[in-house]
Each structure stands twice: as structure tokens, then as C-alpha cells.
């Protein structure tokens, strides 16, 4: 049998967030306009979608954000070196 540890307080925290709202803080800055957020209470992770609304951070969204971040970092490096 597989032993899994579950936090008994997480459902309580999730209920509090559903009642009072999440307390999001920025965890990653993808571009100047796109960020990843994490709730300080229930640890739910979200990201800004293509329409500007917050979406749950799934594996697919993580991969998209990582590619986007790499693209903009390379682009900014190229722009900064050409200015010198």
C-alpha cells in the first residue's frame, strides 16, 4: 500500500479562501505583463491567461509560461547587447 501524507488543515484553509478570497503573491515574473501567483493560505497556484484572467496553473500552462519566459529573456539579452 502507498502511504500518502495529507494535511488535515488544507480543507479548512481552502474553505476560508472560498469564503474570503485568496491572498495571491507573485512567485514568478514571466514577462512584464504575465506573472504566476500563489495563494499564501491554501497554496493554490494560478497564472494570467491569454485573456488577462487568472487560470489554474496546470502542467500545460507551466510549460507555456516557461517557453514564454525563455523567449523574452533571450530577446531582452539580444536587445541589450545590440545597444552597447
PyMOL Python script that loads the backbone (N, CA, C, O; Angstrom):
from pymol import cmd

cmd.read_pdbstr("""\
ATOM      1  N   UNK A   1       0.830  -1.190   0.000  1.00  0.00           N
ATOM      2  CA  UNK A   1       0.000   0.000   0.000  1.00  0.00           C
ATOM      3  C   UNK A   1       0.866   1.242   0.000  1.00  0.00           C
ATOM      4  O   UNK A   1       1.957   1.259   0.570  1.00  0.00           O
ATOM      5  N   UNK A   2       0.380   2.252  -0.628  1.00  0.00           N
ATOM      6  CA  UNK A   2       1.102   3.505  -0.721  1.00  0.00           C
ATOM      7  C   UNK A   2       0.637   4.444   0.382  1.00  0.00           C
ATOM      8  O   UNK A   2      -0.545   4.771   0.481  1.00  0.00           O
ATOM      9  N   UNK A   3       1.577   4.868   1.202  1.00  0.00           N
ATOM     10  CA  UNK A   3       1.253   5.801   2.269  1.00  0.00           C
ATOM     11  C   UNK A   3       1.361   7.219   1.738  1.00  0.00           C
ATOM     12  O   UNK A   3       2.390   7.595   1.177  1.00  0.00           O
ATOM     13  N   UNK A   4       0.330   7.993   1.905  1.00  0.00           N
ATOM     14  CA  UNK A   4       0.355   9.386   1.484  1.00  0.00           C
ATOM     15  C   UNK A   4       0.047  10.259   2.685  1.00  0.00           C
ATOM     16  O   UNK A   4      -0.827   9.946   3.493  1.00  0.00           O
ATOM     17  N   UNK A   5       0.760  11.330   2.787  1.00  0.00           N
ATOM     18  CA  UNK A   5       0.545  12.284   3.864  1.00  0.00           C
ATOM     19  C   UNK A   5      -0.391  13.361   3.375  1.00  0.00           C
ATOM     20  O   UNK A   5      -0.124  13.999   2.357  1.00  0.00           O
ATOM     21  N   UNK A   6      -1.467  13.571   4.071  1.00  0.00           N
ATOM     22  CA  UNK A   6      -2.394  14.639   3.719  1.00  0.00           C
ATOM     23  C   UNK A   6      -2.468  15.609   4.877  1.00  0.00           C
ATOM     24  O   UNK A   6      -2.504  15.209   6.041  1.00  0.00           O
ATOM     25  N   UNK A   7      -2.490  16.856   4.555  1.00  0.00           N
ATOM     26  CA  UNK A   7      -2.569  17.893   5.566  1.00  0.00           C
ATOM     27  C   UNK A   7      -4.033  18.063   5.967  1.00  0.00           C
ATOM     28  O   UNK A   7      -4.854  18.449   5.134  1.00  0.00           O
ATOM     29  N   UNK A   8      -4.377  17.781   7.229  1.00  0.00           N
ATOM     30  CA  UNK A   8      -5.781  17.893   7.643  1.00  0.00           C
ATOM     31  C   UNK A   8      -6.294  19.324   7.659  1.00  0.00           C
ATOM     32  O   UNK A   8      -7.506  19.537   7.664  1.00  0.00           O
ATOM     33  N   UNK A   9      -5.396  20.317   7.669  1.00  0.00           N
ATOM     34  CA  UNK A   9      -5.837  21.712   7.732  1.00  0.00           C
ATOM     35  C   UNK A   9      -6.093  22.302   6.355  1.00  0.00           C
ATOM     36  O   UNK A   9      -6.699  23.369   6.253  1.00  0.00           O
ATOM     37  N   UNK A  10      -5.651  21.641   5.297  1.00  0.00           N
ATOM     38  CA  UNK A  10      -5.807  22.197   3.956  1.00  0.00           C
ATOM     39  C   UNK A  10      -7.282  22.404   3.575  1.00  0.00           C
ATOM     40  O   UNK A  10      -7.610  23.459   3.032  1.00  0.00           O
ATOM     41  N   UNK A  11      -8.186  21.444   3.834  1.00  0.00           N
ATOM     42  CA  UNK A  11      -9.597  21.716   3.508  1.00  0.00           C
ATOM     43  C   UNK A  11     -10.153  22.924   4.255  1.00  0.00           C
ATOM     44  O   UNK A  11     -10.996  23.649   3.727  1.00  0.00           O
ATOM     45  N   UNK A  12      -9.685  23.140   5.472  1.00  0.00           N
ATOM     46  CA  UNK A  12     -10.143  24.296   6.243  1.00  0.00           C
ATOM     47  C   UNK A  12      -9.642  25.581   5.583  1.00  0.00           C
ATOM     48  O   UNK A  12     -10.389  26.548   5.441  1.00  0.00           O
ATOM     49  N   UNK A  13      -8.363  25.580   5.181  1.00  0.00           N
ATOM     50  CA  UNK A  13      -7.797  26.755   4.532  1.00  0.00           C
ATOM     51  C   UNK A  13      -8.473  27.021   3.200  1.00  0.00           C
ATOM     52  O   UNK A  13      -8.719  28.171   2.838  1.00  0.00           O
ATOM     53  N   UNK A  14      -8.775  25.945   2.465  1.00  0.00           N
ATOM     54  CA  UNK A  14      -9.457  26.119   1.183  1.00  0.00           C
ATOM     55  C   UNK A  14     -10.850  26.693   1.389  1.00  0.00           C
ATOM     56  O   UNK A  14     -11.311  27.503   0.585  1.00  0.00           O
ATOM     57  N   UNK A  15     -11.524  26.281   2.457  1.00  0.00           N
ATOM     58  CA  UNK A  15     -12.843  26.817   2.750  1.00  0.00           C
ATOM     59  C   UNK A  15     -12.750  28.299   3.108  1.00  0.00           C
ATOM     60  O   UNK A  15     -13.603  29.092   2.706  1.00  0.00           O
ATOM     61  N   UNK A  16     -11.722  28.670   3.857  1.00  0.00           N
ATOM     62  CA  UNK A  16     -11.539  30.085   4.200  1.00  0.00           C
ATOM     63  C   UNK A  16     -11.288  30.919   2.953  1.00  0.00           C
ATOM     64  O   UNK A  16     -11.809  32.026   2.822  1.00  0.00           O
ATOM     65  N   UNK A  17     -10.481  30.378   2.031  1.00  0.00           N
ATOM     66  CA  UNK A  17     -10.210  31.108   0.788  1.00  0.00           C
ATOM     67  C   UNK A  17     -11.465  31.228  -0.067  1.00  0.00           C
ATOM     68  O   UNK A  17     -11.672  32.244  -0.730  1.00  0.00           O
ATOM     69  N   UNK A  18     -12.298  30.198  -0.053  1.00  0.00           N
ATOM     70  CA  UNK A  18     -13.519  30.280  -0.851  1.00  0.00           C
ATOM     71  C   UNK A  18     -14.500  31.294  -0.258  1.00  0.00           C
ATOM     72  O   UNK A  18     -15.292  31.889  -0.988  1.00  0.00           O
ATOM     73  N   UNK A  19     -14.450  31.489   1.052  1.00  0.00           N
ATOM     74  CA  UNK A  19     -15.328  32.469   1.689  1.00  0.00           C
ATOM     75  C   UNK A  19     -14.801  33.899   1.573  1.00  0.00           C
ATOM     76  O   UNK A  19     -15.541  34.814   1.210  1.00  0.00           O
ATOM     77  N   UNK A  20     -13.520  34.082   1.884  1.00  0.00           N
ATOM     78  CA  UNK A  20     -12.965  35.430   1.987  1.00  0.00           C
ATOM     79  C   UNK A  20     -12.097  35.831   0.801  1.00  0.00           C
ATOM     80  O   UNK A  20     -11.718  36.997   0.688  1.00  0.00           O
ATOM     81  N   UNK A  21     -11.775  34.898  -0.078  1.00  0.00           N
ATOM     82  CA  UNK A  21     -10.922  35.212  -1.216  1.00  0.00           C
ATOM     83  C   UNK A  21      -9.476  34.824  -0.959  1.00  0.00           C
ATOM     84  O   UNK A  21      -9.037  34.709   0.185  1.00  0.00           O
ATOM     85  N   UNK A  22      -8.755  34.629  -2.037  1.00  0.00           N
ATOM     86  CA  UNK A  22      -7.360  34.216  -1.949  1.00  0.00           C
ATOM     87  C   UNK A  22      -6.451  35.402  -1.672  1.00  0.00           C
ATOM     88  O   UNK A  22      -6.799  36.545  -1.967  1.00  0.00           O
ATOM     89  N   UNK A  23      -5.288  35.122  -1.104  1.00  0.00           N
ATOM     90  CA  UNK A  23      -4.263  36.132  -0.858  1.00  0.00           C
ATOM     91  C   UNK A  23      -3.078  35.794  -1.755  1.00  0.00           C
ATOM     92  O   UNK A  23      -2.120  35.160  -1.312  1.00  0.00           O
ATOM     93  N   UNK A  24      -3.145  36.219  -3.022  1.00  0.00           N
ATOM     94  CA  UNK A  24      -2.127  35.868  -4.002  1.00  0.00           C
ATOM     95  C   UNK A  24      -0.894  36.746  -3.856  1.00  0.00           C
ATOM     96  O   UNK A  24      -0.985  37.944  -3.589  1.00  0.00           O
ATOM     97  N   UNK A  25       0.258  36.119  -4.038  1.00  0.00           N
ATOM     98  CA  UNK A  25       1.518  36.842  -4.131  1.00  0.00           C
ATOM     99  C   UNK A  25       2.257  36.335  -5.368  1.00  0.00           C
ATOM    100  O   UNK A  25       2.094  35.181  -5.762  1.00  0.00           O
ATOM    101  N   UNK A  26       3.060  37.187  -5.971  1.00  0.00           N
ATOM    102  CA  UNK A  26       3.770  36.834  -7.204  1.00  0.00           C
ATOM    103  C   UNK A  26       4.909  35.876  -6.867  1.00  0.00           C
ATOM    104  O   UNK A  26       5.734  36.158  -5.998  1.00  0.00           O
ATOM    105  N   UNK A  27       4.945  34.729  -7.572  1.00  0.00           N
ATOM    106  CA  UNK A  27       6.035  33.780  -7.383  1.00  0.00           C
ATOM    107  C   UNK A  27       7.034  33.843  -8.526  1.00  0.00           C
ATOM    108  O   UNK A  27       8.234  33.685  -8.301  1.00  0.00           O
ATOM    109  N   UNK A  28       6.567  34.072  -9.749  1.00  0.00           N
ATOM    110  CA  UNK A  28       7.453  34.184 -10.906  1.00  0.00           C
ATOM    111  C   UNK A  28       6.970  35.309 -11.796  1.00  0.00           C
ATOM    112  O   UNK A  28       5.772  35.478 -12.023  1.00  0.00           O
ATOM    113  N   UNK A  29       7.920  36.071 -12.292  1.00  0.00           N
ATOM    114  CA  UNK A  29       7.599  37.123 -13.250  1.00  0.00           C
ATOM    115  C   UNK A  29       8.006  36.592 -14.623  1.00  0.00           C
ATOM    116  O   UNK A  29       9.195  36.504 -14.930  1.00  0.00           O
ATOM    117  N   UNK A  30       7.024  36.238 -15.444  1.00  0.00           N
ATOM    118  CA  UNK A  30       7.279  35.635 -16.752  1.00  0.00           C
ATOM    119  C   UNK A  30       7.713  36.712 -17.740  1.00  0.00           C
ATOM    120  O   UNK A  30       8.784  36.612 -18.339  1.00  0.00           O
ATOM    121  N   UNK A  31       6.893  37.734 -17.910  1.00  0.00           N
ATOM    122  CA  UNK A  31       7.218  38.887 -18.742  1.00  0.00           C
ATOM    123  C   UNK A  31       6.822  40.124 -17.952  1.00  0.00           C
ATOM    124  O   UNK A  31       6.526  40.036 -16.760  1.00  0.00           O
ATOM    125  N   UNK A  32       6.818  41.266 -18.609  1.00  0.00           N
ATOM    126  CA  UNK A  32       6.391  42.490 -17.926  1.00  0.00           C
ATOM    127  C   UNK A  32       4.901  42.470 -17.601  1.00  0.00           C
ATOM    128  O   UNK A  32       4.446  43.201 -16.720  1.00  0.00           O
ATOM    129  N   UNK A  33       4.142  41.638 -18.308  1.00  0.00           N
ATOM    130  CA  UNK A  33       2.692  41.646 -18.153  1.00  0.00           C
ATOM    131  C   UNK A  33       2.118  40.332 -17.633  1.00  0.00           C
ATOM    132  O   UNK A  33       0.967  40.300 -17.197  1.00  0.00           O
ATOM    133  N   UNK A  34       2.887  39.256 -17.668  1.00  0.00           N
ATOM    134  CA  UNK A  34       2.404  37.935 -17.261  1.00  0.00           C
ATOM    135  C   UNK A  34       3.165  37.492 -16.019  1.00  0.00           C
ATOM    136  O   UNK A  34       4.394  37.534 -15.985  1.00  0.00           O
ATOM    137  N   UNK A  35       2.418  37.065 -14.992  1.00  0.00           N
ATOM    138  CA  UNK A  35       3.009  36.607 -13.742  1.00  0.00           C
ATOM    139  C   UNK A  35       2.372  35.290 -13.310  1.00  0.00           C
ATOM    140  O   UNK A  35       1.280  34.939 -13.757  1.00  0.00           O
ATOM    141  N   UNK A  36       3.068  34.570 -12.435  1.00  0.00           N
ATOM    142  CA  UNK A  36       2.496  33.412 -11.762  1.00  0.00           C
ATOM    143  C   UNK A  36       2.290  33.798 -10.312  1.00  0.00           C
ATOM    144  O   UNK A  36       3.124  34.476  -9.712  1.00  0.00           O
ATOM    145  N   UNK A  37       1.165  33.361  -9.750  1.00  0.00           N
ATOM    146  CA  UNK A  37       0.801  33.722  -8.389  1.00  0.00           C
ATOM    147  C   UNK A  37       0.569  32.462  -7.560  1.00  0.00           C
ATOM    148  O   UNK A  37       0.259  31.398  -8.095  1.00  0.00           O
ATOM    149  N   UNK A  38       0.728  32.604  -6.228  1.00  0.00           N
ATOM    150  CA  UNK A  38       0.453  31.511  -5.307  1.00  0.00           C
ATOM    151  C   UNK A  38      -0.271  32.084  -4.099  1.00  0.00           C
ATOM    152  O   UNK A  38       0.120  33.118  -3.559  1.00  0.00           O
ATOM    153  N   UNK A  39      -1.330  31.401  -3.683  1.00  0.00           N
ATOM    154  CA  UNK A  39      -2.095  31.847  -2.523  1.00  0.00           C
ATOM    155  C   UNK A  39      -1.289  31.549  -1.255  1.00  0.00           C
ATOM    156  O   UNK A  39      -0.775  30.443  -1.090  1.00  0.00           O
ATOM    157  N   UNK A  40      -1.182  32.524  -0.373  1.00  0.00           N
ATOM    158  CA  UNK A  40      -0.419  32.365   0.859  1.00  0.00           C
ATOM    159  C   UNK A  40      -1.131  31.449   1.848  1.00  0.00           C
ATOM    160  O   UNK A  40      -0.496  30.918   2.759  1.00  0.00           O
ATOM    161  N   UNK A  41      -2.414  31.258   1.689  1.00  0.00           N
ATOM    162  CA  UNK A  41      -3.177  30.459   2.636  1.00  0.00           C
ATOM    163  C   UNK A  41      -3.323  29.006   2.191  1.00  0.00           C
ATOM    164  O   UNK A  41      -2.950  28.101   2.937  1.00  0.00           O
ATOM    165  N   UNK A  42      -3.852  28.764   1.001  1.00  0.00           N
ATOM    166  CA  UNK A  42      -4.150  27.403   0.553  1.00  0.00           C
ATOM    167  C   UNK A  42      -3.154  26.878  -0.480  1.00  0.00           C
ATOM    168  O   UNK A  42      -3.282  25.736  -0.921  1.00  0.00           O
ATOM    169  N   UNK A  43      -2.159  27.687  -0.877  1.00  0.00           N
ATOM    170  CA  UNK A  43      -1.093  27.313  -1.810  1.00  0.00           C
ATOM    171  C   UNK A  43      -1.590  26.972  -3.211  1.00  0.00           C
ATOM    172  O   UNK A  43      -0.930  26.226  -3.934  1.00  0.00           O
ATOM    173  N   UNK A  44      -2.724  27.499  -3.597  1.00  0.00           N
ATOM    174  CA  UNK A  44      -3.222  27.310  -4.960  1.00  0.00           C
ATOM    175  C   UNK A  44      -2.409  28.192  -5.900  1.00  0.00           C
ATOM    176  O   UNK A  44      -2.173  29.363  -5.605  1.00  0.00           O
ATOM    177  N   UNK A  45      -1.977  27.627  -7.043  1.00  0.00           N
ATOM    178  CA  UNK A  45      -1.163  28.365  -7.993  1.00  0.00           C
ATOM    179  C   UNK A  45      -1.996  28.717  -9.219  1.00  0.00           C
ATOM    180  O   UNK A  45      -2.718  27.880  -9.759  1.00  0.00           O
ATOM    181  N   UNK A  46      -1.882  29.970  -9.647  1.00  0.00           N
ATOM    182  CA  UNK A  46      -2.599  30.447 -10.823  1.00  0.00           C
ATOM    183  C   UNK A  46      -1.645  31.282 -11.671  1.00  0.00           C
ATOM    184  O   UNK A  46      -0.580  31.699 -11.215  1.00  0.00           O
ATOM    185  N   UNK A  47      -2.054  31.512 -12.908  1.00  0.00           N
ATOM    186  CA  UNK A  47      -1.286  32.333 -13.837  1.00  0.00           C
ATOM    187  C   UNK A  47      -2.269  33.133 -14.679  1.00  0.00           C
ATOM    188  O   UNK A  47      -3.439  32.773 -14.807  1.00  0.00           O
ATOM    189  N   UNK A  48      -1.778  34.212 -15.243  1.00  0.00           N
ATOM    190  CA  UNK A  48      -2.611  35.017 -16.120  1.00  0.00           C
ATOM    191  C   UNK A  48      -2.684  34.342 -17.480  1.00  0.00           C
ATOM    192  O   UNK A  48      -1.661  33.961 -18.048  1.00  0.00           O
ATOM    193  N   UNK A  49      -3.886  34.196 -17.994  1.00  0.00           N
ATOM    194  CA  UNK A  49      -4.073  33.574 -19.293  1.00  0.00           C
ATOM    195  C   UNK A  49      -3.945  34.578 -20.420  1.00  0.00           C
ATOM    196  O   UNK A  49      -3.581  35.734 -20.204  1.00  0.00           O
ATOM    197  N   UNK A  50      -4.247  34.124 -21.623  1.00  0.00           N
ATOM    198  CA  UNK A  50      -4.125  34.991 -22.797  1.00  0.00           C
ATOM    199  C   UNK A  50      -5.145  36.125 -22.777  1.00  0.00           C
ATOM    200  O   UNK A  50      -4.942  37.158 -23.414  1.00  0.00           O
ATOM    201  N   UNK A  51      -6.239  35.932 -22.046  1.00  0.00           N
ATOM    202  CA  UNK A  51      -7.269  36.971 -21.977  1.00  0.00           C
ATOM    203  C   UNK A  51      -7.079  37.896 -20.772  1.00  0.00           C
ATOM    204  O   UNK A  51      -7.866  38.822 -20.576  1.00  0.00           O
ATOM    205  N   UNK A  52      -6.029  37.650 -19.954  1.00  0.00           N
ATOM    206  CA  UNK A  52      -5.758  38.502 -18.803  1.00  0.00           C
ATOM    207  C   UNK A  52      -6.393  38.043 -17.518  1.00  0.00           C
ATOM    208  O   UNK A  52      -6.148  38.636 -16.467  1.00  0.00           O
ATOM    209  N   UNK A  53      -7.206  37.000 -17.569  1.00  0.00           N
ATOM    210  CA  UNK A  53      -7.843  36.478 -16.364  1.00  0.00           C
ATOM    211  C   UNK A  53      -6.968  35.401 -15.738  1.00  0.00           C
ATOM    212  O   UNK A  53      -6.132  34.794 -16.408  1.00  0.00           O
ATOM    213  N   UNK A  54      -7.174  35.172 -14.442  1.00  0.00           N
ATOM    214  CA  UNK A  54      -6.394  34.160 -13.739  1.00  0.00           C
ATOM    215  C   UNK A  54      -6.929  32.769 -14.052  1.00  0.00           C
ATOM    216  O   UNK A  54      -8.136  32.528 -14.028  1.00  0.00           O
ATOM    217  N   UNK A  55      -5.996  31.851 -14.351  1.00  0.00           N
ATOM    218  CA  UNK A  55      -6.339  30.461 -14.647  1.00  0.00           C
ATOM    219  C   UNK A  55      -5.502  29.565 -13.749  1.00  0.00           C
ATOM    220  O   UNK A  55      -4.394  29.930 -13.358  1.00  0.00           O
ATOM    221  N   UNK A  56      -6.034  28.390 -13.421  1.00  0.00           N
ATOM    222  CA  UNK A  56      -5.261  27.444 -12.633  1.00  0.00           C
ATOM    223  C   UNK A  56      -3.987  27.066 -13.366  1.00  0.00           C
ATOM    224  O   UNK A  56      -3.982  26.935 -14.590  1.00  0.00           O
ATOM    225  N   UNK A  57      -2.931  26.895 -12.633  1.00  0.00           N
ATOM    226  CA  UNK A  57      -1.629  26.600 -13.225  1.00  0.00           C
ATOM    227  C   UNK A  57      -1.496  25.095 -13.403  1.00  0.00           C
ATOM    228  O   UNK A  57      -1.132  24.377 -12.472  1.00  0.00           O
ATOM    229  N   UNK A  58      -1.794  24.627 -14.608  1.00  0.00           N
ATOM    230  CA  UNK A  58      -1.683  23.214 -14.939  1.00  0.00           C
ATOM    231  C   UNK A  58      -0.313  22.946 -15.532  1.00  0.00           C
ATOM    232  O   UNK A  58       0.472  23.871 -15.744  1.00  0.00           O
ATOM    233  N   UNK A  59      -0.026  21.683 -15.800  1.00  0.00           N
ATOM    234  CA  UNK A  59       1.261  21.318 -16.386  1.00  0.00           C
ATOM    235  C   UNK A  59       1.448  21.999 -17.735  1.00  0.00           C
ATOM    236  O   UNK A  59       2.538  22.476 -18.050  1.00  0.00           O
ATOM    237  N   UNK A  60       0.392  22.044 -18.524  1.00  0.00           N
ATOM    238  CA  UNK A  60       0.453  22.677 -19.841  1.00  0.00           C
ATOM    239  C   UNK A  60       0.740  24.172 -19.705  1.00  0.00           C
ATOM    240  O   UNK A  60       1.560  24.710 -20.448  1.00  0.00           O
ATOM    241  N   UNK A  61       0.081  24.841 -18.774  1.00  0.00           N
ATOM    242  CA  UNK A  61       0.303  26.274 -18.565  1.00  0.00           C
ATOM    243  C   UNK A  61       1.715  26.552 -18.058  1.00  0.00           C
ATOM    244  O   UNK A  61       2.316  27.565 -18.417  1.00  0.00           O
ATOM    245  N   UNK A  62       2.252  25.648 -17.217  1.00  0.00           N
ATOM    246  CA  UNK A  62       3.626  25.808 -16.745  1.00  0.00           C
ATOM    247  C   UNK A  62       4.610  25.749 -17.908  1.00  0.00           C
ATOM    248  O   UNK A  62       5.535  26.556 -17.990  1.00  0.00           O
ATOM    249  N   UNK A  63       4.401  24.779 -18.816  1.00  0.00           N
ATOM    250  CA  UNK A  63       5.288  24.643 -19.973  1.00  0.00           C
ATOM    251  C   UNK A  63       5.201  25.866 -20.883  1.00  0.00           C
ATOM    252  O   UNK A  63       6.219  26.348 -21.380  1.00  0.00           O
ATOM    253  N   UNK A  64       4.002  26.360 -21.097  1.00  0.00           N
ATOM    254  CA  UNK A  64       3.806  27.552 -21.918  1.00  0.00           C
ATOM    255  C   UNK A  64       4.514  28.747 -21.286  1.00  0.00           C
ATOM    256  O   UNK A  64       5.203  29.497 -21.977  1.00  0.00           O
ATOM    257  N   UNK A  65       4.347  28.925 -19.981  1.00  0.00           N
ATOM    258  CA  UNK A  65       4.992  30.044 -19.286  1.00  0.00           C
ATOM    259  C   UNK A  65       6.514  29.925 -19.336  1.00  0.00           C
ATOM    260  O   UNK A  65       7.209  30.930 -19.491  1.00  0.00           O
ATOM    261  N   UNK A  66       7.037  28.704 -19.205  1.00  0.00           N
ATOM    262  CA  UNK A  66       8.485  28.509 -19.243  1.00  0.00           C
ATOM    263  C   UNK A  66       9.040  28.874 -20.615  1.00  0.00           C
ATOM    264  O   UNK A  66      10.066  29.547 -20.711  1.00  0.00           O
ATOM    265  N   UNK A  67       8.367  28.433 -21.681  1.00  0.00           N
ATOM    266  CA  UNK A  67       8.797  28.781 -23.041  1.00  0.00           C
ATOM    267  C   UNK A  67       8.713  30.285 -23.271  1.00  0.00           C
ATOM    268  O   UNK A  67       9.618  30.876 -23.860  1.00  0.00           O
ATOM    269  N   UNK A  68       7.643  30.897 -22.815  1.00  0.00           N
ATOM    270  CA  UNK A  68       7.464  32.341 -22.950  1.00  0.00           C
ATOM    271  C   UNK A  68       8.554  33.098 -22.202  1.00  0.00           C
ATOM    272  O   UNK A  68       9.095  34.083 -22.705  1.00  0.00           O
ATOM    273  N   UNK A  69       8.869  32.635 -21.003  1.00  0.00           N
ATOM    274  CA  UNK A  69       9.909  33.275 -20.194  1.00  0.00           C
ATOM    275  C   UNK A  69      11.275  33.170 -20.873  1.00  0.00           C
ATOM    276  O   UNK A  69      12.024  34.146 -20.926  1.00  0.00           O
ATOM    277  N   UNK A  70      11.598  31.974 -21.395  1.00  0.00           N
ATOM    278  CA  UNK A  70      12.870  31.783 -22.095  1.00  0.00           C
ATOM    279  C   UNK A  70      12.962  32.687 -23.325  1.00  0.00           C
ATOM    280  O   UNK A  70      14.004  33.288 -23.587  1.00  0.00           O
ATOM    281  N   UNK A  71      11.867  32.778 -24.074  1.00  0.00           N
ATOM    282  CA  UNK A  71      11.828  33.617 -25.266  1.00  0.00           C
ATOM    283  C   UNK A  71      12.110  35.071 -24.920  1.00  0.00           C
ATOM    284  O   UNK A  71      12.935  35.712 -25.572  1.00  0.00           O
ATOM    285  N   UNK A  72      11.442  35.598 -23.913  1.00  0.00           N
ATOM    286  CA  UNK A  72      11.615  37.001 -23.564  1.00  0.00           C
ATOM    287  C   UNK A  72      12.978  37.278 -22.941  1.00  0.00           C
ATOM    288  O   UNK A  72      13.526  38.364 -23.130  1.00  0.00           O
ATOM    289  N   UNK A  73      13.541  36.317 -22.199  1.00  0.00           N
ATOM    290  CA  UNK A  73      14.881  36.511 -21.657  1.00  0.00           C
ATOM    291  C   UNK A  73      15.903  36.594 -22.784  1.00  0.00           C
ATOM    292  O   UNK A  73      16.772  37.466 -22.773  1.00  0.00           O
ATOM    293  N   UNK A  74      15.801  35.681 -23.767  1.00  0.00           N
ATOM    294  CA  UNK A  74      16.726  35.714 -24.900  1.00  0.00           C
ATOM    295  C   UNK A  74      16.552  36.994 -25.703  1.00  0.00           C
ATOM    296  O   UNK A  74      17.532  37.594 -26.143  1.00  0.00           O
ATOM    297  N   UNK A  75      15.315  37.407 -25.892  1.00  0.00           N
ATOM    298  CA  UNK A  75      15.029  38.630 -26.648  1.00  0.00           C
ATOM    299  C   UNK A  75      15.619  39.848 -25.942  1.00  0.00           C
ATOM    300  O   UNK A  75      16.223  40.705 -26.587  1.00  0.00           O
ATOM    301  N   UNK A  76      15.449  39.929 -24.630  1.00  0.00           N
ATOM    302  CA  UNK A  76      15.980  41.065 -23.882  1.00  0.00           C
ATOM    303  C   UNK A  76      17.506  41.068 -23.871  1.00  0.00           C
ATOM    304  O   UNK A  76      18.122  42.132 -23.928  1.00  0.00           O
ATOM    305  N   UNK A  77      18.119  39.888 -23.798  1.00  0.00           N
ATOM    306  CA  UNK A  77      19.580  39.815 -23.860  1.00  0.00           C
ATOM    307  C   UNK A  77      20.081  40.307 -25.212  1.00  0.00           C
ATOM    308  O   UNK A  77      21.061  41.048 -25.287  1.00  0.00           O
ATOM    309  N   UNK A  78      19.406  39.893 -26.276  1.00  0.00           N
ATOM    310  CA  UNK A  78      19.790  40.304 -27.620  1.00  0.00           C
ATOM    311  C   UNK A  78      19.639  41.823 -27.787  1.00  0.00           C
ATOM    312  O   UNK A  78      20.497  42.472 -28.385  1.00  0.00           O
ATOM    313  N   UNK A  79      18.557  42.379 -27.265  1.00  0.00           N
ATOM    314  CA  UNK A  79      18.338  43.829 -27.363  1.00  0.00           C
ATOM    315  C   UNK A  79      19.374  44.600 -26.555  1.00  0.00           C
ATOM    316  O   UNK A  79      19.860  45.641 -26.998  1.00  0.00           O
ATOM    317  N   UNK A  80      19.710  44.096 -25.377  1.00  0.00           N
ATOM    318  CA  UNK A  80      20.683  44.797 -24.523  1.00  0.00           C
ATOM    319  C   UNK A  80      22.086  44.755 -25.116  1.00  0.00           C
ATOM    320  O   UNK A  80      22.828  45.730 -24.997  1.00  0.00           O
ATOM    321  N   UNK A  81      22.465  43.651 -25.750  1.00  0.00           N
ATOM    322  CA  UNK A  81      23.799  43.562 -26.334  1.00  0.00           C
ATOM    323  C   UNK A  81      23.910  44.403 -27.618  1.00  0.00           C
ATOM    324  O   UNK A  81      24.985  44.905 -27.944  1.00  0.00           O
ATOM    325  N   UNK A  82      22.810  44.547 -28.328  1.00  0.00           N
ATOM    326  CA  UNK A  82      22.861  45.352 -29.560  1.00  0.00           C
ATOM    327  C   UNK A  82      22.931  46.846 -29.252  1.00  0.00           C
ATOM    328  O   UNK A  82      23.398  47.620 -30.087  1.00  0.00           O
ATOM    329  N   UNK A  83      22.481  47.260 -28.085  1.00  0.00           N
ATOM    330  CA  UNK A  83      22.509  48.673 -27.703  1.00  0.00           C
ATOM    331  C   UNK A  83      23.908  49.118 -27.284  1.00  0.00           C
ATOM    332  O   UNK A  83      24.236  50.303 -27.348  1.00  0.00           O
ATOM    333  N   UNK A  84      24.716  48.177 -26.863  1.00  0.00           N
ATOM    334  CA  UNK A  84      26.066  48.540 -26.389  1.00  0.00           C
ATOM    335  C   UNK A  84      26.949  48.845 -27.504  1.00  0.00           C
ATOM    336  O   UNK A  84      28.119  49.168 -27.295  1.00  0.00           O
TER     337      UNK A  84
END
""", "prot")
cmd.dss("prot")
cmd.show_as("cartoon", "prot")
cmd.util.cbc("prot")
cmd.orient("prot")
